[in-house]
């Protein structure tokens, strides 16, 4: 069961993703992207807690360090330099941070009745198989 703080965190994360999407659609608007980043990080910290959020972003593994540096550098680039370059660096950071979850998400999507049709498209299916790892029995 979710606590009230976790429900608020889900809402904040959803609004953060919405503002990020809206900022990208509206030609990389600095303000919307900044609000989206703040809401996303605040929502994530509400969902998993402050100490777990700090531990997630600052794990001593090289991949997580690269991801955290790219993510937070991307946020600063959005605010001060260029929103397009900042979003590119931030996306690279998110890939490094959440790359361990990608095979799980792709495996889940394979089992959904409507979305499993995506895996039958030749080019896209091969790319997603390579990204998520093939889970065919040997």
Rosetta blueprint (number, residue, H / E / L):
1 X L
2 X L
3 X L
4 X H
5 X H
6 X H
7 X H
8 X H
9 X H
10 X H
11 X H
12 X H
13 X H
14 X H
15 X H
16 X H
17 X H
18 X H
19 X H
20 X H
21 X H
22 X H
23 X H
24 X H
25 X H
26 X L
27 X L
28 X L
29 X L
30 X H
31 X H
32 X H
33 X H
34 X H
35 X H
36 X H
37 X H
38 X H
39 X H
40 X H
41 X H
42 X H
43 X H
44 X H
45 X H
46 X H
47 X H
48 X H
49 X L
50 X H
51 X H
52 X H
53 X H
54 X H
55 X H
56 X H
57 X H
58 X L
59 X L
60 X L
61 X L
62 X H
63 X H
64 X H
65 X H
66 X H
67 X H
68 X H
69 X H
70 X H
71 X H
72 X H
73 X H
74 X H
75 X H
76 X H
77 X H
78 X H
79 X H
80 X H
81 X L
82 X L
83 X H
84 X H
85 X H
86 X H
87 X H
88 X H
89 X H
90 X H
91 X H
92 X H
93 X H
94 X H
95 X H
96 X H
97 X H
98 X H
99 X H
100 X H
101 X H
102 X H
103 X H
104 X H
105 X H
106 X H
107 X H
108 X H
109 X H
110 X H
111 X L
112 X L
113 X L
114 X L
115 X H
116 X H
117 X H
118 X H
119 X H
120 X H
121 X L
122 X H
123 X H
124 X H
125 X H
126 X H
127 X H
128 X H
129 X H
130 X H
131 X H
132 X H
133 X L
134 X L
135 X L
136 X L
137 X L
138 X L
